[in-house]
């Protein structure tokens, strides 16, 4: 394993079809979703090596997760757990607002522990990617994140962190010091302006994040594109104009695009361009991970014959 290593909770995803109140939704789709596995699948679809580790329950949803992640070309270690596999229920209340409810307290994924992430696996990776979601799940999951980061740093493995603040998992007050601590230990950090402002001063968010220590800071700003400070050089890349079908999963596809190109040795400008294109492609497809593109699909998106 010389590519990306990540870990965390992947959930069964029950998504209401169409737009409107959940009470009026007649049809639902069963899929999977998890920030870390989404990134791993995105990297694999772009030709990179990726590995995901997580706990799943003794149920059909756990089996579905293990099968779907592996089918995307990800080296998958789905650790059996006696607890249930967590679920999220999502519906689009309106064309502008998506509601997500979690059913994950005490789930298999929340029982992740440091022992689930062997030091040898970390040392073999080219980059360790974690998110700010996992530390919110439980004390043992938080310990897994911080211990893995320290193991990676000791082994000279770069650490990537997507802040990914989830208000339904913990309060701003509880999250801020933990997220700030995580970012201070990272080499690469991804955050939206709103997430970053939980623990750094507003204004020049990229510069404020860089002061904490990361040498690669990427600020994801949705339809406005992204800004970045990479090795002290500032970049700004506009978003691509596409028809948005489902905005969920765009951030993970963006991160996957950047990290896949980083693994391939691409320049900073190329990494950001791929990230923007991958995020744009993802929003044109429903689902958390279904929209992660291949290289050929990215080429079609950015080519002269693209149809929107």
C-alpha positions in Angstrom: 0.0 0.0 0.0 1.7 3.2 -1.2 -1.4 5.3 -1.8 -4.0 6.9 0.4 -5.0 5.4 3.7 -8.2 6.6 5.4 -10.7 5.4 8.0 -14.0 6.3 9.6 -17.7 5.5 9.7 -19.6 4.7 6.6 -23.4 4.7 6.9 -26.3 3.2 5.1 -28.0 6.0 3.3 -31.8 6.1 2.8 -32.5 9.0 0.5 -35.9 10.2 -0.5 -36.5 10.6 -4.2 -37.7 14.0 -5.4 -38.2 17.2 -3.6 -40.5 18.0 -0.7 -41.4 17.1 2.9 -40.3 13.6 4.0 -43.9 12.8 5.0 -44.9 13.1 1.4 -42.0 11.1 -0.1 -43.2 7.8 -1.5 -40.0 6.4 -2.9 -36.6 5.9 -1.4 -33.1 4.8 -2.5 -30.7 2.7 -0.4 -27.1 3.5 -0.8 -24.0 4.3 1.3 -22.2 7.4 2.4 -19.2 8.3 4.5 -16.8 11.2 4.0 -13.7 9.0 4.3 -14.9 6.1 2.1 -16.2 8.7 -0.4 -12.7 10.1 -0.7 -11.1 6.7 -1.0 -13.5 5.7 -3.8 -12.9 9.0 -5.5 -9.2 8.5 -5.5 -9.5 5.0 -6.8 -11.8 6.1 -9.7 -9.1 8.6 -10.7 -6.5 5.8 -10.8 -4.9 6.2 -7.4 -4.3 3.5 -4.8 -6.6 3.9 -1.8 -7.4 1.9 1.4 -10.3 2.4 3.8 -10.8 0.8 7.2 -13.9 1.0 9.3 -16.3 -1.1 11.5 -19.6 -2.5 10.2 -22.3 -4.4 12.0 -23.6 -8.0 11.4 -26.4 -6.8 9.1 -27.2 -6.4 5.4 -26.2 -2.7 5.5 -22.8 -3.5 6.8 -22.4 -6.1 4.0 -23.5 -3.6 1.4 -20.9 -1.0 2.6 -18.1 -3.5 2.4 -19.1 -4.7 -1.0 -19.7 -1.2 -2.5 -16.4 0.3 -1.2 -14.4 -2.7 -2.5 -16.2 -2.6 -5.8 -14.9 0.9 -6.4 -11.4 -0.4 -6.4 -10.6 0.4 -2.8 -8.6 -1.9 -0.6 -11.3 -2.4 2.0 -10.9 -3.6 5.6 -14.5 -3.8 7.0 -14.0 -4.8 10.7 -16.9 -6.9 12.0 -18.6 -5.5 15.1 -21.5 -6.7 17.2 -23.3 -3.4 17.1 -25.6 -2.2 14.3 -24.4 -0.4 11.2 -25.4 3.3 11.4 -27.9 4.9 9.0 -28.6 8.4 7.7 -31.9 9.5 6.3 -31.8 12.3 3.7 -34.4 14.3 1.9 -34.5 17.5 -0.1 -37.1 19.7 1.7 -36.8 22.2 -1.1 -34.6 22.8 -4.2 -32.3 24.8 -1.9 -32.3 22.8 1.4 -31.3 19.2 2.2 -32.1 17.6 5.5 -30.0 14.8 7.0 -30.9 12.8 10.1 -28.4 10.4 11.7 -29.1 7.1 13.5 -25.6 6.3 14.6 -25.2 6.7 18.4 -23.5 3.5 19.6 -23.2 2.2 16.1 -20.4 -0.2 14.9 -18.6 2.7 13.2 -18.6 4.8 16.3 -16.7 1.9 18.1 -13.6 2.4 16.0 -10.5 2.3 18.2 -6.7 2.9 17.8 -6.1 -0.9 17.5 -8.2 -0.9 14.3 -5.6 1.3 12.5 -2.3 -0.7 12.6 0.9 1.4 12.7 2.3 -0.8 9.9 -0.5 0.2 7.5 0.1 3.9 8.3 3.8 3.6 7.7 3.2 2.0 4.2 0.9 4.8 3.1 1.8 7.7 0.9 -0.7 9.9 2.7 -3.0 9.5 5.7 -6.4 11.2 5.3 -8.8 11.8 8.2 -11.8 14.1 8.9 -13.2 16.1 11.7 -16.2 13.8 11.7 -14.5 10.8 13.3 -13.4 12.6 16.5 -17.0 13.5 17.2 -18.3 9.9 17.2 -16.8 8.6 20.5 -13.7 8.8 22.7 -12.2 5.7 21.2 -12.8 7.0 17.6 -11.1 10.3 18.6 -8.2 8.4 20.1 -7.9 6.5 16.8 -7.6 9.7 14.9 -5.0 11.4 17.1 -2.9 8.3 17.5 -2.9 7.6 13.8 -1.8 11.2 13.1 1.1 10.9 15.5 2.1 7.5 14.1 2.1 9.0 10.6 4.1 12.0 11.6 6.7 9.8 13.3 6.9 7.7 10.1 7.2 10.7 7.8 3.8 10.1 6.2 2.0 13.3 5.2 -1.3 14.0 7.0 -4.4 15.3 5.2 -7.4 16.6 7.2 -10.8 17.7 6.0 -12.4 19.7 8.8 -15.9 18.5 7.9 -17.7 20.0 10.9 -21.1 18.3 11.6 -23.3 20.3 13.9 -25.6 17.3 14.6 -22.6 15.4 16.1 -21.2 18.1 18.4 -21.5 21.7 19.3 -19.3 24.5 18.0 -17.9 24.9 21.5 -16.9 21.3 21.8 -15.6 21.0 18.2 -13.5 24.1 17.9 -10.5 23.2 20.1 -10.4 19.6 18.7 -10.5 20.7 15.1 -7.9 23.4 15.7 -5.6 20.8 17.3 -6.2 18.5 14.3 -5.3 21.2 11.8 -2.1 22.1 13.7 -0.9 18.5 13.2 -1.7 18.4 9.4 0.4 18.9 6.3 -2.7 19.3 4.1 -6.0 20.8 5.3 -9.4 21.3 3.6 -12.1 23.5 5.0 -15.0 25.7 4.0 -14.8 29.3 5.2 -17.6 28.6 7.7 -15.8 25.6 9.1 -12.4 27.4 9.4 -14.1 30.3 11.2 -15.0 28.0 14.1 -11.4 28.2 15.3 -9.5 30.9 13.3 -10.2 34.6 12.8 -12.3 35.4 9.8 -10.9 37.4 6.9 -8.0 35.7 5.2 -9.0 32.2 6.2 -6.3 30.5 4.2 -3.6 32.5 5.8 -5.0 32.0 9.3 -5.1 28.2 8.7 -1.6 28.2 7.4 -0.4 29.9 10.6 -1.4 26.8 12.5 1.2 24.7 10.6 -0.2 23.1 7.4 1.9 23.8 4.2 -1.1 23.1 1.9 -4.3 24.9 2.8 -7.3 24.6 0.5 -10.5 26.5 1.2 -13.5 25.0 -0.5 -16.1 27.6 -1.3 -18.8 25.8 -3.2 -20.1 27.7 -6.2 -17.3 30.3 -5.8 -14.6 27.8 -6.4 -11.6 27.6 -4.1 -8.6 29.5 -2.7 -5.4 27.9 -1.5 -2.0 28.6 0.0 0.4 25.9 -1.1 4.0 26.2 -0.1 3.4 29.9 0.4 1.9 30.5 -3.1 -1.6 31.7 -3.3 -4.0 30.2 -5.8 -7.6 31.0 -6.7 -9.7 28.8 -9.0 -13.3 29.5 -10.0 -16.0 26.9 -10.0 -17.1 25.2 -13.3 -20.6 26.0 -14.5 -22.7 22.9 -14.3 -26.3 21.9 -13.7 -26.6 21.0 -10.0 -28.6 17.8 -9.4 -27.5 17.0 -5.9 -24.9 19.1 -4.0 -24.1 16.3 -1.5 -20.7 14.6 -2.1 -19.1 17.5 -3.9 -16.7 18.3 -1.1 -15.5 14.7 -0.9 -15.1 14.5 -4.6 -13.1 17.8 -4.5 -10.8 16.3 -1.8 -10.4 13.1 -3.8 -9.4 15.0 -6.9 -6.8 17.0 -5.1 -5.3 14.0 -3.3 -5.3 11.8 -6.4 -3.3 14.3 -8.3 -1.0 14.8 -5.3 -0.3 11.1 -5.2 0.4 11.2 -8.9 3.0 14.0 -8.4 1.0 16.7 -10.2 1.6 20.4 -9.7 -0.4 22.5 -7.2 -2.3 24.2 -10.1 -3.1 20.8 -11.6 -4.3 19.4 -8.3 -6.7 22.3 -7.8 -8.0 22.1 -11.3 -8.7 18.4 -10.9 -10.4 19.0 -7.5 -12.7 21.7 -9.0 -13.6 19.5 -11.9 -14.3 16.4 -9.7 -16.5 18.5 -7.4 -18.4 19.9 -10.3 -18.9 16.4 -11.8 -20.2 15.1 -8.5 -23.0 17.6 -8.2 -24.5 16.5 -11.5 -25.2 13.0 -10.1 -27.5 12.0 -7.2 -25.9 10.4 -4.2 -23.0 10.7 -1.8 -20.4 8.7 -3.7 -22.0 7.8 -7.0 -20.8 11.0 -8.7 -17.1 10.5 -8.2 -15.7 10.6 -11.8 -13.0 8.7 -13.7 -10.2 10.5 -15.6 -12.1 10.0 -18.9 -15.2 11.6 -17.4 -13.3 14.6 -16.1 -11.8 15.1 -19.6 -15.3 15.1 -21.1 -16.5 17.6 -18.5 -13.8 20.1 -19.3 -13.7 19.5 -23.0 -15.2 21.5 -25.8 -18.1 19.0 -26.4 -19.4 19.0 -22.8 -23.2 19.2 -22.6 -24.8 20.9 -19.6 
